[in-house]
Amino acid sequence: MAVYFLRLTKALEALVVLVLGWAISGCAVMSPKECEMANWRNIGLVDGLAGKSLDLLNERTSACAEAGFAADAPAYLRGRDQGLLSYCQIDNAVRTGLRGDRYEGVCPPGIDAEFRRRNQIAFEVHRLREEVTRLDRRSEELEGRLRRHEREHEKKWKDTSKDDERKRLREEHEEEQRRVRSELRDIDRNLRRNRDQLRDAEWALDRLPR
C-alpha cells in the first residue's frame, strides 16, 4: 500500500509540468490548446489528488466544448478515482486544511464526517494565522506611516514661518495622527481577539487523535 501511494505521489510530481497552466482551484478554465492536448485521465488524477469535486469536471467540459473539443469523462473519472484513493487518507485532512484548502466532500461515507471535521479545524487555524499576519503587517505599515508623517510635518514646519501656514500644517498633522491612531487601536483589538481564537483553534488541532 505504501508503495502504491508513493507511486501516486511520483505521478503527481510528473504531472505538475503538464497541468502548470491549469488552475486546479476550479476558478479558471482550460484554454483551447489545453483542451486539444488534454490527457483526461491525467487531469482526473491531478484533480483527485487535490480533492476536487466533480463540479470541476463540469467546468472543464464546458470550457472545452466552447473550444470545440469533447471531454473524455470516463478517462477523467478513472484518473480522479485513483487520485482520491491517495487524497482520502485521514492524515491528509489536517494537511490540506493547514495549507488553506477546504474539503469538498469527495471522500467515502466511512471517512467523510471525520475528514470534514479535521479539515475544518485545521482550516480555521490557517485562516486565523493568515488574519493575524495580515493585521500585524497593517499595524507595522501604519506605525511607519506615523513616523514618515512626523518627519514630513517637521520639515514643512521648518520651511515656513507664516502663522496661517503653520496652523494649517498643525491641524492636518493632528488629524492624520488621530485617524491613523484610531485605526491602530482597532487593529490592536482585532489582533487580541484573533490571537485568542487562534490559541483555541490550535488547542483543538493538538487534541485531534494522531
C-alpha positions as CSV (number, residue, x, y, z in Angstrom):
1,M,0.0,0.0,0.0
2,A,2.8,2.4,0.9
3,V,4.4,1.7,-2.5
4,Y,1.1,2.4,-4.2
5,F,0.8,5.8,-2.6
6,L,4.4,6.6,-3.3
7,R,3.8,5.9,-7.0
8,L,0.8,8.2,-6.9
9,T,3.0,11.0,-5.4
10,K,5.6,10.5,-8.1
11,A,2.8,10.6,-10.7
12,L,1.7,13.9,-9.3
13,E,5.2,15.3,-9.5
14,A,5.5,14.2,-13.1
15,L,2.2,15.8,-14.0
16,V,2.9,19.2,-12.5
17,V,4.5,20.3,-15.7
18,L,1.5,19.1,-17.7
19,V,-1.0,21.0,-15.6
20,L,1.1,24.1,-14.8
21,G,-1.2,26.2,-16.9
22,W,-4.4,24.9,-15.4
23,A,-5.9,26.4,-12.2
24,I,-6.9,23.3,-10.3
25,S,-8.6,25.5,-7.8
26,G,-11.6,25.4,-10.3
27,C,-11.6,29.2,-10.7
28,A,-10.0,29.2,-14.2
29,V,-11.0,27.3,-17.4
30,M,-8.8,25.4,-19.8
31,S,-7.6,27.1,-22.9
32,P,-8.4,25.7,-26.4
33,K,-4.8,24.4,-26.7
34,E,-5.0,22.7,-23.4
35,C,-8.3,21.1,-24.4
36,E,-6.8,19.9,-27.7
37,M,-3.8,18.3,-25.9
38,A,-5.6,17.1,-22.9
39,N,-4.9,13.7,-21.4
40,W,-8.1,13.4,-19.5
41,R,-7.0,10.5,-17.2
42,N,-4.0,12.6,-16.1
43,I,-6.2,15.6,-15.5
44,G,-8.6,13.5,-13.4
45,L,-5.7,12.1,-11.4
46,V,-4.4,15.5,-10.6
47,D,-7.9,16.8,-9.6
48,G,-8.4,13.7,-7.5
49,L,-5.1,14.1,-5.7
50,A,-6.2,17.7,-5.0
51,G,-9.6,16.6,-3.6
52,K,-11.6,18.5,-6.2
53,S,-15.3,17.9,-6.6
54,L,-17.0,16.9,-9.9
55,D,-18.0,20.5,-10.4
56,L,-14.5,21.0,-11.8
57,L,-15.1,18.4,-14.5
58,N,-18.3,20.2,-15.5
59,E,-16.3,23.4,-15.8
60,R,-13.6,21.8,-17.8
61,T,-16.1,20.1,-20.1
62,S,-17.9,23.4,-20.7
63,A,-14.7,25.2,-21.4
64,C,-13.5,22.6,-23.9
65,A,-17.0,22.3,-25.5
66,E,-16.8,26.1,-26.3
67,A,-13.5,25.5,-27.9
68,G,-14.9,22.6,-30.0
69,F,-13.4,19.7,-28.0
70,A,-15.1,17.0,-26.1
71,A,-14.0,15.9,-22.7
72,D,-13.3,12.2,-22.1
73,A,-15.3,11.9,-18.9
74,P,-14.8,8.1,-18.4
75,A,-11.0,8.5,-18.6
76,Y,-11.2,11.6,-16.3
77,L,-13.2,9.7,-13.7
78,R,-10.8,6.7,-13.8
79,G,-7.9,9.1,-13.0
80,R,-9.9,11.0,-10.4
81,D,-10.9,7.8,-8.6
82,Q,-7.2,6.8,-8.4
83,G,-6.2,10.2,-7.1
84,L,-8.9,10.2,-4.5
85,L,-7.5,7.0,-3.1
86,S,-4.5,9.0,-2.1
87,Y,-6.3,12.1,-1.1
88,C,-8.8,10.4,1.2
89,Q,-6.4,9.5,3.9
90,I,-7.4,10.8,7.3
91,D,-4.0,12.4,7.9
92,N,-4.5,14.4,4.8
93,A,-7.4,16.3,6.3
94,V,-5.2,18.3,8.5
95,R,-2.5,18.8,5.9
96,T,-5.0,20.2,3.4
97,G,-6.7,22.4,6.0
98,L,-3.4,24.0,7.2
99,R,-2.5,25.0,3.7
100,G,-5.9,26.6,3.2
101,D,-7.8,24.0,1.2
102,R,-11.4,23.4,2.1
103,Y,-12.7,19.8,2.0
104,E,-15.2,19.4,-0.9
105,G,-17.0,16.3,0.3
106,V,-15.3,13.9,-2.1
107,C,-14.4,11.0,0.3
108,P,-16.4,7.8,1.0
109,P,-19.1,7.9,3.7
110,G,-17.0,6.0,6.1
111,I,-14.4,8.7,6.3
112,D,-16.3,11.8,5.1
113,A,-17.5,13.2,8.5
114,E,-14.2,12.8,10.3
115,F,-12.2,14.1,7.3
116,R,-14.5,17.1,7.2
117,R,-14.2,17.8,10.9
118,R,-10.4,17.6,10.9
119,N,-10.2,19.7,7.8
120,Q,-12.4,22.4,9.2
121,I,-10.4,22.6,12.5
122,A,-7.1,22.8,10.5
123,F,-8.6,25.3,8.0
124,E,-9.6,27.6,10.9
125,V,-6.1,27.5,12.2
126,H,-4.9,28.5,8.8
127,R,-7.4,31.3,8.4
128,L,-6.6,32.8,11.8
129,R,-2.9,32.6,11.2
130,E,-3.4,34.5,8.0
131,E,-5.5,37.1,9.6
132,V,-3.1,37.6,12.5
133,T,-0.3,38.0,9.9
134,R,-2.3,40.5,7.9
135,L,-3.2,42.6,10.9
136,D,0.5,42.6,12.1
137,R,1.6,43.8,8.7
138,R,-1.1,46.5,8.6
139,S,0.0,47.7,12.1
140,E,3.6,47.9,11.0
141,E,2.6,49.8,7.9
142,L,0.6,52.3,10.0
143,E,3.4,52.8,12.5
144,G,5.7,53.5,9.6
145,R,3.2,56.0,8.2
146,L,3.1,57.8,11.5
147,R,6.9,58.1,11.6
148,R,7.1,59.3,8.0
149,H,4.3,61.8,8.5
150,E,6.0,63.2,11.6
151,R,9.2,63.7,9.7
152,E,7.4,65.3,6.8
153,H,5.5,67.6,9.2
154,E,8.7,68.7,10.9
155,K,10.3,69.6,7.6
156,K,7.3,71.6,6.3
157,W,7.1,73.3,9.7
158,K,10.7,74.4,9.4
159,D,10.3,75.5,5.8
160,T,7.7,78.1,6.7
161,S,7.4,81.0,9.1
162,K,3.9,82.0,8.3
163,D,1.5,81.6,11.2
164,D,-1.5,80.7,9.0
165,E,0.5,78.1,7.1
166,R,1.8,76.6,10.4
167,K,-1.7,76.5,11.8
168,R,-2.9,74.6,8.7
169,L,0.0,72.2,8.9
170,R,-0.6,71.5,12.6
171,E,-4.3,70.8,12.0
172,E,-3.6,68.5,9.1
173,H,-0.9,66.7,11.1
174,E,-3.1,66.2,14.2
175,E,-6.0,65.0,12.0
176,E,-3.8,62.4,10.3
177,Q,-2.4,61.3,13.7
178,R,-5.9,60.9,15.1
179,R,-7.0,58.9,12.1
180,V,-4.0,56.5,12.0
181,R,-4.0,56.0,15.8
182,S,-7.7,55.2,15.7
183,E,-7.1,52.5,13.1
184,L,-4.2,51.2,15.1
185,R,-6.4,50.9,18.2
186,D,-9.0,48.9,16.1
187,I,-6.2,46.7,14.8
188,D,-4.9,46.1,18.3
189,R,-8.4,45.0,19.5
190,N,-8.8,42.7,16.5
191,L,-5.3,41.2,17.0
192,R,-6.1,40.4,20.6
193,R,-9.3,38.7,19.6
194,N,-7.8,36.8,16.7
195,R,-4.9,35.6,18.8
196,D,-7.2,34.3,21.4
197,Q,-9.2,32.5,18.8
198,L,-6.1,31.1,17.2
199,R,-4.9,29.7,20.6
200,D,-8.3,27.9,20.9
201,A,-8.1,26.6,17.4
202,E,-4.6,25.3,17.8
203,W,-5.6,23.7,21.1
204,A,-8.4,21.9,19.2
205,L,-6.0,20.9,16.5
206,D,-3.5,19.5,19.0
207,R,-6.2,17.4,20.6
208,L,-7.0,15.5,17.4
209,P,-6.1,11.8,17.6
210,R,-2.9,11.1,15.8
